[in-house]
Amino acid sequence: MTSGPMTLRRHVRAQRAADLEAARTSPLAAQAVQAVGVWLDEEGRREEIRKLMDQYQFSQTPWWAPVFHLAIGTGLRNHLRDSGFGEDELGVVNLDNVYIEMIEREMSKAGIE
């Protein structure tokens, strides 16, 4: 399925890039990252994610790849929506495209990289 002006893979990448830019420039961006910080501090998630980042620091596999989305990411996505930072508020099509970067921004802000 590589014919036509845009393949599905290219479309998904383009949408992710557009969502990242929209989330970065949203007037609510800083507040959304703060909401991520609140979520990270619940139930020891910040430490859990820090350990994952350390474990995969020199790996070709991203730190969030091993079962992260279903185990943790869906909870964060729902927390963002419940906190008033859903797709419409941030101007994105899919929060799944942006929550990893939000975690990384919050962890970096806290001096954890």
Phi, psi and omega per residue, in radians:
M1 nan 0.954 -3.116
T2 -1.886 0.062 -3.139
S3 -1.464 2.951 3.127
G4 1.554 2.973 -3.043
P5 -1.171 -0.518 -3.116
M6 -2.531 2.158 3.086
T7 -1.331 2.883 3.113
L8 -1.039 -0.762 -3.139
R9 -1.042 -0.801 3.126
R10 -1.134 -0.655 3.103
H11 -1.098 -0.798 -3.138
V12 -1.087 -0.763 3.110
R13 -1.100 -0.732 3.139
A14 -1.133 -0.704 3.131
Q15 -1.175 -0.692 3.110
R16 -1.095 -0.775 3.121
A17 -1.075 -0.738 3.123
A18 -1.130 -0.722 3.114
D19 -1.131 -0.730 3.116
L20 -1.069 -0.766 3.130
E21 -1.129 -0.748 3.131
A22 -1.097 -0.753 -3.133
A23 -1.172 -0.684 -3.140
R24 -1.138 -0.597 -3.046
T25 -1.751 0.007 3.124
S26 -1.123 2.446 3.055
P27 -1.041 -0.342 -3.125
L28 -1.678 0.076 -3.031
A29 -0.970 -0.872 -3.095
A30 -1.118 -0.693 3.120
Q31 -1.182 -0.643 3.112
A32 -1.132 -0.719 3.109
V33 -1.133 -0.644 3.060
Q34 -1.087 -0.688 3.100
A35 -1.107 -0.632 3.063
V36 -1.097 -0.719 3.110
G37 -1.043 -0.727 3.096
V38 -1.064 -0.804 -3.134
W39 -1.104 -0.713 3.140
L40 -1.096 -0.598 -3.098
D41 -1.348 -0.245 3.089
E42 -1.355 2.385 2.987
E43 0.965 0.505 3.057
G44 1.210 0.387 -3.092
R45 -1.154 -0.616 -3.122
R46 -1.027 -0.803 3.140
E47 -1.155 -0.702 3.112
E48 -1.052 -0.773 -3.127
I49 -1.249 -0.661 3.079
R50 -1.025 -0.726 3.108
K51 -1.114 -0.728 3.086
L52 -1.073 -0.764 3.134
M53 -1.080 -0.736 3.110
D54 -1.125 -0.764 -3.099
Q55 -1.076 -0.661 -3.059
Y56 -1.793 0.223 -3.056
Q57 -0.943 -0.726 -3.089
F58 -1.901 0.291 -3.106
S59 -1.625 2.692 3.005
Q60 -1.305 -0.316 -3.140
T61 -1.501 2.270 3.096
P62 -1.093 2.607 -3.082
W63 -1.029 -0.496 -3.050
W64 -1.588 -0.096 -3.025
A65 -1.137 -0.782 -3.042
P66 -1.192 1.760 3.077
V67 0.859 0.337 -3.053
F68 -1.141 -0.814 -3.021
H69 -0.999 -0.899 -3.089
L70 -1.281 -0.627 -3.074
A71 -1.344 -0.652 -3.017
I72 -2.260 -0.733 -3.012
G73 -1.042 -0.654 -3.134
T74 -1.148 -0.642 3.092
G75 -1.110 -0.729 3.119
L76 -1.160 -0.772 3.115
R77 -0.998 -0.771 3.130
N78 -1.174 -0.651 3.085
H79 -1.079 -0.764 3.107
L80 -1.050 -0.801 3.132
R81 -1.079 -0.805 -3.123
D82 -1.125 -0.443 -3.126
S83 -1.569 0.067 3.100
G84 1.584 0.318 -3.139
F85 -2.130 0.943 3.121
G86 -1.456 -3.012 -3.118
E87 -0.994 -0.835 -3.100
D88 -1.098 -0.762 -3.091
E89 -1.151 -0.634 -3.127
L90 -1.595 -0.133 3.115
G91 1.282 0.575 3.136
V92 -2.048 2.817 3.095
V93 -1.466 -0.609 -3.020
N94 -2.573 2.054 3.107
L95 -1.053 -0.446 3.107
D96 -1.030 -0.457 -3.132
N97 -1.336 -0.240 -2.992
V98 -2.204 -0.314 -2.998
Y99 -1.194 -0.511 3.096
I100 -1.088 -0.814 3.118
E101 -1.098 -0.626 3.109
M102 -1.119 -0.716 3.077
I103 -1.061 -0.826 -3.103
E104 -1.108 -0.676 3.093
R105 -1.114 -0.765 -3.136
E106 -1.164 -0.741 3.130
M107 -1.125 -0.696 3.117
S108 -1.132 -0.725 3.117
K109 -1.055 -0.596 -3.123
A110 -1.504 0.048 3.122
G111 1.413 0.316 3.139
I112 -1.981 1.964 3.126
E113 -2.379 nan nan
